Amino acid sequence: MAQLRFDPKELSVGALHGHLVGAIGPRPIALASTIDSEGRPNLSPFSFFNVFGANPPLMIFSPARRGRDNTTKHSYHNVKAVPEVVINVVTYPMVQQISVASGEFPEGVDEFEKSGLTPIASEKVKPFRVKESPVQFECRVQQVIETGTGGGAGNLVLCEVVMIHIDEAVLDAGGRINQRKIDLVGRMGGHFYARAHGDALFELPQPNTSFGVGVDALPIEARLSTVLTGNDLGKLGAVLTMPDETSVNEYKLTELSDTFIALQDKPQDLITTLHRHAQQLLAQDRVEEAWKTLLTYNSR
């Protein structure tokens, strides 16, 4: 299929916004609790949000200018007037109420009341926490960076976390947040959301200080395979060491001899069969055997 090209300068703000949020996701949601100069609470969700460091612990969210009319949001004005915020994480059991809180209510309307969410006092900052959120970050605003003055421009609110509140119900036995218990929700494009729950979760160990042999260590026919996917190649490239020649030859004689005999005059069919077998082994996390399977073709 053809790949389309877009110059951001030639797109409308709405079209550009759609491409950005449609492709960058799921995005974590900050349910930001602020107060205005008169002490009135405000509660609003933002998916232009993430954590950007642990020393110091910094988070950024962006109450961007509205693309349709270039107006600014109450949260933006509040953090300029009272530079404090509570960032509450958003979970599936509260997502419908979050949607209510996202409504563009007139200034001074309390979204806690509108959404039915429960305000509770913070310890180090003035804005309220949201009781229903299992993790709440009390923050002091360090800086607000306006990225532009036109509709759709971001307003980056840099926040330093000064207190963390975590519901014990989402912790594991070691005191860490259990990803299968917290049931987080992420924002996608349009009206779509993603739920980090059940089969949507998977684990992928990170290399950190060690590193794998790399996809480039695979035989050329494996790298150019029409059977093996990019994920298959990545799983193979992540191993720390490759099987030695002796073990490969033994595996060929004990596990694949019938295949080599049956397809000895059909090299392309042999390659395809070996790749399919390796793919089946990878699906069962039998990575070493998959490596041996792929290396047997070159061991003839």
C-alpha positions as CSV (number, residue, x, y, z in Angstrom):
1,M,0.0,0.0,0.0
2,A,1.1,3.5,-0.7
3,Q,2.5,5.7,2.2
4,L,0.9,9.1,2.3
5,R,3.0,12.2,3.1
6,F,1.9,15.3,5.0
7,D,3.6,18.6,5.6
8,P,2.2,19.9,9.0
9,K,2.3,23.4,7.7
10,E,-0.1,22.5,4.9
11,L,-2.7,20.8,7.2
12,S,-5.5,22.5,9.2
13,V,-5.0,22.4,12.9
14,G,-7.9,19.9,13.2
15,A,-6.5,17.5,10.6
16,L,-3.0,17.7,12.2
17,H,-4.4,17.2,15.7
18,G,-6.2,14.1,14.4
19,H,-3.1,12.6,12.9
20,L,-1.1,13.3,16.1
21,V,-3.5,11.9,18.6
22,G,-4.6,9.0,16.3
23,A,-1.0,7.7,16.1
24,I,0.4,8.6,19.5
25,G,-1.4,6.4,21.9
26,P,-2.5,5.1,24.2
27,R,-1.7,8.2,26.2
28,P,-1.8,8.3,30.0
29,I,-4.4,10.6,31.4
30,A,-3.7,13.2,34.1
31,L,-6.9,14.1,36.0
32,A,-5.6,17.5,37.1
33,S,-7.1,19.1,40.2
34,T,-6.4,22.9,40.6
35,I,-7.9,25.9,42.3
36,D,-8.3,29.5,41.1
37,S,-7.3,32.7,42.8
38,E,-10.6,32.7,44.8
39,G,-10.0,29.1,46.0
40,R,-12.6,27.5,43.8
41,P,-11.8,23.9,42.7
42,N,-11.4,22.8,39.1
43,L,-11.0,19.2,37.8
44,S,-10.1,18.3,34.3
45,P,-8.5,15.4,32.4
46,F,-5.5,15.8,30.0
47,S,-4.0,13.2,27.8
48,F,-1.1,15.4,26.8
49,F,0.7,14.1,29.8
50,N,3.6,11.9,31.1
51,V,6.3,11.5,33.7
52,F,9.7,12.9,32.8
53,G,12.1,12.0,35.6
54,A,12.5,10.6,39.1
55,N,15.3,12.8,40.5
56,P,13.6,15.2,40.8
57,P,10.2,13.6,40.2
58,L,8.8,15.6,37.3
59,M,5.5,15.4,35.4
60,I,4.2,17.5,32.5
61,F,0.7,18.0,31.3
62,S,-0.6,20.4,28.7
63,P,-3.9,22.3,28.9
64,A,-3.5,23.3,25.3
65,R,-5.2,26.1,23.6
66,R,-8.4,25.0,21.9
67,G,-8.0,24.5,18.2
68,R,-11.4,25.6,17.2
69,D,-11.4,29.1,18.8
70,N,-8.0,29.6,20.4
71,T,-9.4,29.9,23.9
72,T,-7.5,28.8,27.0
73,K,-8.6,26.4,29.7
74,H,-9.4,27.1,33.3
75,S,-6.6,24.7,34.5
76,Y,-4.1,26.8,32.6
77,H,-5.2,30.0,34.3
78,N,-5.4,28.3,37.7
79,V,-1.8,27.0,37.7
80,K,-0.6,30.5,36.7
81,A,-2.5,32.0,39.6
82,V,-1.9,29.2,42.2
83,P,1.1,27.1,41.1
84,E,0.0,23.8,42.6
85,V,-1.9,20.8,41.2
86,V,-2.8,17.3,42.1
87,I,-2.4,14.7,39.3
88,N,-4.7,11.8,39.9
89,V,-4.4,8.7,37.7
90,V,-7.4,7.5,35.8
91,T,-8.7,3.9,36.1
92,Y,-11.5,2.1,34.3
93,P,-13.9,2.1,37.3
94,M,-14.0,5.9,37.1
95,V,-13.7,6.6,33.4
96,Q,-17.3,7.6,32.9
97,Q,-17.1,10.2,35.6
98,I,-13.8,11.5,34.0
99,S,-15.8,12.0,30.8
100,V,-18.3,14.1,32.7
101,A,-15.5,16.2,34.3
102,S,-14.0,16.9,30.8
103,G,-17.1,19.0,29.9
104,E,-16.4,22.6,29.2
105,F,-18.3,24.0,32.1
106,P,-18.4,27.8,32.8
107,E,-15.8,29.3,35.0
108,G,-16.3,28.6,38.7
109,V,-18.4,25.4,38.2
110,D,-17.1,22.6,40.5
111,E,-16.4,19.5,38.3
112,F,-16.2,17.5,41.5
113,E,-19.9,18.0,42.0
114,K,-20.7,17.6,38.3
115,S,-18.9,14.3,38.0
116,G,-19.7,12.9,41.4
117,L,-16.1,12.4,42.2
118,T,-15.0,12.9,45.9
119,P,-12.6,15.7,46.9
120,I,-10.3,15.0,49.8
121,A,-7.8,17.4,51.3
122,S,-4.2,17.3,50.2
123,E,-1.2,17.4,52.7
124,K,1.2,19.8,51.0
125,V,-0.8,21.6,48.3
126,K,-4.1,23.5,48.2
127,P,-6.0,21.6,45.4
128,F,-8.0,18.6,46.4
129,R,-7.2,15.0,45.7
130,V,-9.7,12.6,44.0
131,K,-10.6,9.9,46.4
132,E,-11.6,7.4,43.7
133,S,-8.2,7.6,42.1
134,P,-5.8,4.9,43.5
135,V,-2.7,7.0,43.0
136,Q,-2.6,10.8,43.6
137,F,0.4,13.0,43.1
138,E,0.6,16.3,45.0
139,C,2.7,18.7,42.9
140,R,4.1,22.1,42.9
141,V,4.3,23.8,39.5
142,Q,7.8,24.7,38.6
143,Q,7.2,26.4,35.2
144,V,4.6,26.9,32.5
145,I,5.9,27.0,29.0
146,E,3.7,28.4,26.3
147,T,4.7,26.9,23.0
148,G,2.7,29.3,20.8
149,T,-0.2,31.7,20.7
150,G,-2.4,30.1,18.0
151,G,-5.2,27.5,18.4
152,G,-3.8,24.1,19.3
153,A,-0.6,25.4,20.9
154,G,0.5,23.6,24.0
155,N,1.0,25.0,27.4
156,L,3.5,22.7,29.2
157,V,2.9,22.7,33.0
158,L,6.1,21.3,34.6
159,C,5.2,19.9,38.0
160,E,7.4,18.5,40.8
161,V,5.9,15.7,42.9
162,V,6.0,16.6,46.6
163,M,3.7,13.8,48.0
164,I,2.4,10.5,46.7
165,H,-0.7,8.7,47.9
166,I,-1.2,5.1,46.9
167,D,-4.2,2.8,47.7
168,E,-2.9,-0.4,49.2
169,A,-5.4,-2.4,47.1
170,V,-3.2,-1.8,44.0
171,L,0.1,-2.9,45.5
172,D,1.7,-6.3,45.3
173,A,3.4,-8.2,48.2
174,G,6.6,-6.3,47.6
175,G,5.0,-2.9,47.9
176,R,5.1,-2.2,44.1
177,I,2.1,-1.1,42.0
178,N,0.7,-4.2,40.5
179,Q,-0.1,-3.5,36.8
180,R,-2.9,-6.2,36.8
181,K,-4.6,-4.5,39.8
182,I,-4.5,-0.8,39.0
183,D,-6.6,-1.1,35.7
184,L,-5.3,2.1,34.1
185,V,-7.0,3.7,31.1
186,G,-5.3,5.5,28.2
187,R,-6.6,7.9,25.6
188,M,-6.6,7.1,21.9
189,G,-7.8,9.1,18.9
190,G,-11.3,10.2,18.4
191,H,-13.7,8.7,21.0
192,F,-11.5,5.7,21.6
193,Y,-9.8,4.7,24.9
194,A,-7.6,1.7,25.8
195,R,-7.8,-0.3,29.0
196,A,-4.6,-1.8,30.4
197,H,-6.3,-4.9,31.7
198,G,-6.5,-8.7,31.2
199,D,-5.1,-9.9,27.9
200,A,-4.1,-6.4,26.9
201,L,-1.2,-6.6,29.3
202,F,2.0,-8.5,28.4
203,E,5.5,-8.5,29.9
204,L,8.7,-7.8,27.9
205,P,12.0,-7.9,29.9
206,Q,14.2,-4.9,29.1
207,P,17.9,-5.4,28.3
208,N,19.2,-2.6,30.6
209,T,22.9,-3.4,31.2
210,S,23.0,-6.5,29.0
211,F,22.3,-6.6,25.3
212,G,21.3,-9.3,22.8
213,V,23.3,-10.6,19.8
214,G,21.0,-8.6,17.5
215,V,18.9,-9.4,14.5
216,D,22.0,-8.9,12.3
217,A,23.4,-12.2,13.7
218,L,20.7,-14.2,12.0
219,P,21.3,-15.9,8.7
220,I,20.4,-13.7,5.8
221,E,17.5,-16.0,4.7
222,A,15.9,-15.6,8.2
223,R,16.3,-11.8,8.1
224,L,14.6,-11.7,4.7
225,S,12.0,-14.3,5.6
226,T,8.4,-13.9,4.4
227,V,7.3,-16.0,7.3
228,L,9.0,-14.6,10.3
229,T,7.6,-11.3,11.6
230,G,9.5,-8.3,13.0
231,N,8.5,-9.5,16.5
232,D,9.9,-12.9,15.7
233,L,13.2,-11.5,14.6
234,G,13.3,-9.2,17.7
235,K,12.8,-12.1,20.1
236,L,15.6,-14.0,18.3
237,G,17.9,-11.0,18.4
238,A,17.4,-10.5,22.1
239,V,19.3,-13.7,23.1
240,L,22.6,-13.1,24.9
241,T,24.4,-16.0,23.1
242,M,23.8,-18.1,20.0
243,P,23.7,-21.9,20.1
244,D,27.1,-23.5,19.2
245,E,27.7,-25.5,16.0
246,T,27.7,-28.9,17.9
247,S,24.3,-28.3,19.5
248,V,22.9,-27.1,16.1
249,N,24.1,-30.3,14.4
250,E,22.7,-32.5,17.1
251,Y,19.3,-30.8,16.9
252,K,19.3,-31.2,13.2
253,L,19.9,-34.9,13.4
254,T,17.5,-35.6,16.3
255,E,14.6,-33.2,15.5
256,L,14.7,-32.2,11.9
257,S,16.3,-35.1,10.0
258,D,13.0,-36.2,8.4
259,T,12.4,-32.6,7.2
260,F,15.8,-32.3,5.6
261,I,15.4,-35.7,3.9
262,A,11.9,-35.0,2.6
263,L,12.9,-31.6,1.2
264,Q,16.5,-32.1,0.2
265,D,15.8,-31.3,-3.5
266,K,13.4,-28.3,-2.7
267,P,15.6,-25.7,-0.9
268,Q,13.0,-22.9,-0.9
269,D,10.3,-25.2,0.5
270,L,12.9,-26.4,3.1
271,I,13.6,-22.8,4.2
272,T,9.9,-22.0,4.4
273,T,9.2,-25.1,6.5
274,L,12.1,-24.3,8.9
275,H,10.9,-20.8,9.3
276,R,7.4,-21.9,10.1
277,H,8.7,-24.4,12.6
278,A,10.9,-21.7,14.2
279,Q,7.9,-19.4,14.4
280,Q,5.9,-22.1,16.2
281,L,8.7,-22.5,18.7
282,L,8.9,-18.8,19.3
283,A,5.2,-18.7,20.0
284,Q,5.9,-21.2,22.8
285,D,9.0,-19.1,24.0
286,R,11.3,-21.9,23.0
287,V,13.8,-19.4,21.6
288,E,16.9,-21.5,21.7
289,E,15.3,-24.2,19.7
290,A,14.1,-21.7,17.2
291,W,17.6,-20.4,16.8
292,K,18.9,-24.0,16.3
293,T,16.1,-24.5,13.7
294,L,17.2,-21.5,11.7
295,L,20.9,-22.3,11.9
296,T,20.5,-25.9,10.7
297,Y,20.0,-24.7,7.1
298,N,23.5,-23.2,7.1
299,S,25.0,-26.3,8.8
300,R,24.6,-28.5,5.8
